[in-house]
Amino acid sequence: MAEQLRLICASAALTDAGKGVRFELQHLGQMVPAFVIRYRGRVYAYLNRCAHIPVEMDWQEGEFFDISGLYLLCSTHGAMYLPETGQCMGGRCAGKGLVTLAVQEHDGYVYLIEEANHV
């Protein structure tokens, strides 16, 4: 089965440690929120739900980074995650990480790799 690419956004929409772009995808039979961010020049995508309790993480639409720009922060619980892996670094996530999604960037656009995300 070939992978299918789904356009998420233009590359220019993502600045390093800046605002992310929200989107939805089919995951375990449901439409769920997700997001893509840029960190240290690379793009990363995750389901938009805290590992502690599945609430959306952004405090305003697309605002996922803490004030330092070093961590993704759950606005409800204060759980902190590494932007490049989604690994829990502190707070109520108790060592659980974010659910990662496969993405790629080329020709000025960011794409979700859909086959890799069907679970």
RAZI-V593257 format. One line per field, one symbol per residue. phi: phi as a letter, one per 40 degrees, with the letter a starting at -180 (. if undefined). psi: psi as a letter, one per 30 degrees, with the letter a starting at -180 (. if undefined). A space follows every 50 residues. Layout:
BEGIN
phi=???
psi=???
END
This chain:
BEGIN
phi=.ccbcbcbacdccbbdfbccbcabacafgbcbcaabbbafgbbbbaccac ccbcbccccbdgcbccccgbbcbcccbgcbbcccbgccbigccfgcbccc bcbabafgbbbcccdcccb
psi=kkkkkkkelkeffjlkgaklkklllkkhglklkllklkkhflkkklkikk fdkilkekflkfjfklffgflkkjfefgkkkkeffgkkflagfhfklljl kkllklhglkkkjeeffk.
END
